[in-house]
Amino acid sequence: MSAGQNVVVRDAVRTPDERFDSLPEWPFAPHYLDVDGLRVHYVDEGTPDGEVFLLVHGEPTWSYLYRRWIPRLVDAGFRVIAPDHIGFGRSDKVIDDDWYVIERHVEVQRALIDALDLSRINVFCQDWGGPISLRNACDGPDRFARLFIANTWLHHDGYEYTDAIRNWRDMALDPERLGADMPIGTIVAVSMRRPGHDTDALRAAYDAPFTGSESKAGARRFPWCLPYAQPESGGAAWQQRCYQRLRSWSGPIHFVWGDADEIFTWDWAQQWAAAVPGATLDRIEGAGHFVQEDASDDCVDAVLARVTTSGAGGSGEVSP
């Protein structure tokens, strides 16, 4: 096998380790869990018996998104778990587009939580990480302590999908625009809204997990699964259920939102936070869709402030 060539694993490919060796700010040892014959990667840092932070990425990123978060949360005394969805990061990449329905991502995350016997979970979720993680929180609330929700959504009656997300789906599925070989790193890099990012380094880091169109089935499939177009594969019914369930959630719910996101807008963040009794809302000014990358320090500051003040329940205050 030549350097950088995929390893074929059943009907999946495995990105060669050397593609991750020289990434900046990424010193974390890989950990793996076998789920139905597929290798799931996760970062596991900090005190083993510490309260858990579960950091969940969306489309088309991976746990690298949280590289600046992990040391700060570990320093604050947390055990930090940052997994990669199947099809992303160092996790195996099923090459059959049809394998990817959102229910499977939910099941893989649940398998990880169960295998590691995680409890007292503080989850931070964004983009597709939102519906996936919030489904598991609603189905297994005893394992979760707090919910941090950033630049995401839950499908429900009356939800208005933005032109930006509809255009993204159309573009992602158009072989003459993005198609099979979508430029993952460029998609992330050009989404930054704050100045000062090294866009070349971002392109390289978010391209690293992928070695051709065959490995990008998961990235292609997430936009296809948007439930306004694919209600069954996108989990429209259970997203509706979870949206209603969060209104009576017994623990703290904190919204942390980049206000320059055209996909999931600041107006939507205000509406959602106002619909959840006791929820808080922190505005991350000038940050875009990938708020964890665009404004890492501001996000972690907001998260740690909420952890230290929320106690056993929400404050009942929505910040301006």
N, C-alpha and C positions, 0 to 999 in steps of 0.2 A: 504494500500500500504506500503510495507516495504521500509526502507531507501535505496536510490540508485536505485530503480526500475523505469523503464520508465513509463511515462504517455502516453497513447495512444490518439492521436489527429487525428480523422478521419483515414486517411491512412498514418499517420506519428507518430513518437514518439517524446517526449519532454524530454530532459535530466533533471533530478532532480536538483534543484538549489543548493543543498548541495554539489554537486560534484565540484562546483566552489568557495565554501566559503573560502577555505584555500590556494588558489593559491598564491604563492609569487609574490609581485609587482603588484597585481591586485586589487586595491581599488575602481575600477570604478563601479558606479551604472549602472545596466542594463536598457536599453530602448527598447521598442518593437513597431513594426508596424504590423498590420494585412494586409497580401496581399493574396487575394483569399482564406481566411480561414487558412492560415499558418502564424505562428508568426515568424517575422524576428527580430533578435536582433541586436542592434547597441550601441556603446559607443557614448556619446555626451557630450563633455567636453569643457570648455572655454567660452569666451564671446559670447553670443547668436548672436550678430550682427557683430562679427568679420569675417574676410575673412576665408573661409573654407578650411581645409585640409581633404580630403577624402582618407582614408588609406585602401587599398583593398588587401586582402590575396588571396592565391591560394590553390593548392592541396598539402597536406591534412591538412592545418593549419587552424587557426581562428584568430580573432582580438587580441588574446593574443600576437601574433607576434609583435605587436606594443606597448606593455606595457611601454617600456622605451622611446618611441617616444612621447607618448601623453603628459606627463608633460612638456617636452621641447618645444613642439609646442604651448601648452597653454601659457607657460611663454613668448613665442615670440609674443603673442597677437592673436593667431588663435583660431577659433572654430574647434574642431577636431571631425570628425565623422569616426568611425571605425566599419563597419558592418560585420556580419557573413553571408556567403552564406547559403541558404537553404541546409541542410545536414551537417552543420558544426557549431562548437561553441555552442552558446546558442540558435541558431535558430532551428526551427522544422526540423525534419529529415524524409522526405518522405521515406517510406520503399520499394517502387516500383522502382527498378533500371531504368525502362523504362521512368519514369517521367523526368529523368535528361538528358536534352539536353541543349546545351549552350545558346540557345535562351531564355530559361526560366530564367536562371541566369541573362541575360541581362535585361529581363522584370522586374524582382524583384528589381534589382538595380535602374532601371529607376523609378519604383514606389516609392522607398525610396527617391530619389532625388526630385521627384515631390511632394510627401507628405510633406517633410520638406522644400520645396521651396528653395532648395539650389542654390546659385549663387556664382560667383567669386570662383569657385572650383579649388583648387590645388589638383590634384589627384596623388597619388603615388600607382602604381600597379605593381604586380609581379606575375609570373607564370600565371595560368588561370585568375587571376585578370587583366592581361594585355588585352587580347582580349575582355573580358567583359566590362571593363571600357573604352577602346579606342573606342569600338563600340558606347557607349553612348556619348562619347565626339564628335565623328564624326557626330552622328545624331542630337545632341543638342549642338553645339559649343558655343552658347550664354551663357550657364551656366558655362563654364569652363574658367579659367584664365591661368593655366599652366598644362602641362603634365609632370610627372616624371615617367619614364619607367625603370623598373629594372628586369633583368634576366627573360625575357619573349620573346614573338615573336608574329608576325601576319603571318598566313599562306598566301603564295603567290606563284605564278609561279616561280620556280627556287630555292625556299627555300629548303635547305638540312637538313633534320632531322638527328640529331646525333645518333650514335649507342647507346649512353646512354639513350636517350629518347625512342628509339625503344625497347631496352632491358627492360626499366622500364614498358612500356605498356605490353610487353609479360609476365613479372613477375607478374604484378598486376592482370592480367586476368587468371593466371594459378592457379587453386585451390590447386595444390600440392606445390606451392611456397608461394605466399601471399594469393590469393583467397579471400573468403568472409570475413575472420576475419583478415584482414591485420593489422600489428602492427604499428599503426599510430605514437605513441610516439617514437618508435625505429627508424622509417623511418626518422623523423626529427632529432633526436639526433645524429644518425650516419652520417648525412649530414653536420654536422659542420666541418669546415676546420681550423678555428683558434683555438688555444689552450685555455684552461681555463674555458670551459663551464661545468656547473653542469649537466651532462647528465642524471642523475637519476631524477632531478627536471624537465628537459625538457620532458622526457618520461611521467612523471606523468601529466604535464600540457597539453600536446597535446593528451594524452589518455583520459583526463577528460570528454570531450564532448560525448564520445562513451561508450555504455553499451552493447556491443555485436555486432554480425555480422549484425543484422537487422538494426542497426543504422548507418551502414557504407556504405549504398547504394551510397551516393553522392561521397564518397572517392573512391569507386570502379569505378564509372561511369566517373569521369574526365579523367583518362587514356584511357578508352574505346572510348571517344569522340575525341581523337586526329584526326584532319581532314585528315591526309594522309590515315587513315584507315576508317574513318566515315565522309566523306565530308559534308553530310547534317546535321547530329547531331552535328558535330563540327563547323559548320558555315564557311566552307571553302570559299564560294562565298563572304560573307560579310567581312570576314577577308581580302581577296584580295582587296576589295573595300577600306577598312579602311587603309590598307598599302599604297595604292596609295594616299589616301586623306591626310595622314599625311605629304606628301611631299609639300603640299601647305597650311599647317596649319598656321593661322595668328598669333598665340600666341607662347610663348616660349615652347620649348620641350627640356627636360633635361634627358639624359640617365645616370643612376647611377647603376654601374654594379660590382658584385662580380666576380673577374677574375679567381677564382678557380672552377667555375661551369662547370661540364661536360655536363650538359643538354643544357644550352644556353650559349655558350662559349664566351670568350673575343673576339675572332676573329669575331663572329657574331655581337657582340655589336659594334665593330668598323665599320663593313660593314653597319649596320643599321644607325648608327649615321651619317656616311658619306653620306648616301642616302637622308637625311632629311636636306634641306637647313637651316642654322642657328642653328642647334641643338648643344648642348653641351654634353660632355661625361666625367663623372668622374669615375675613376678606383678605386674600393675598393679592395686593394691588399690583397690576401690571403683569401678572403671571398668566400664562396660557394653559392649554389643555393638559400638558405634562407638567403639572404644577410642582411635582416632587423634584423634577430636574431643573425647571425654570427658576425656582425659588426655594432651594433646599433648606437653607438656614431659617428663613422665615416660616416655612412649614413646620420644621422641627420645633422652633420656638413656640408656635401656636399649640402644637400637640403636647409638649411638655407642660405648658402652662395649664392646659385643660386637665391633664392627668393629676396635677398637684392640687387643683381646686375643686374638681368635680365630686370627689368622694364616691358615695354609693348611688348617687342619682344626679340627674342633670340640674343645672343651676336655675333653669326656668327663664333664662335671659337670652335673647338673641342679640348679638352684638351688631352695631350699625355697620 
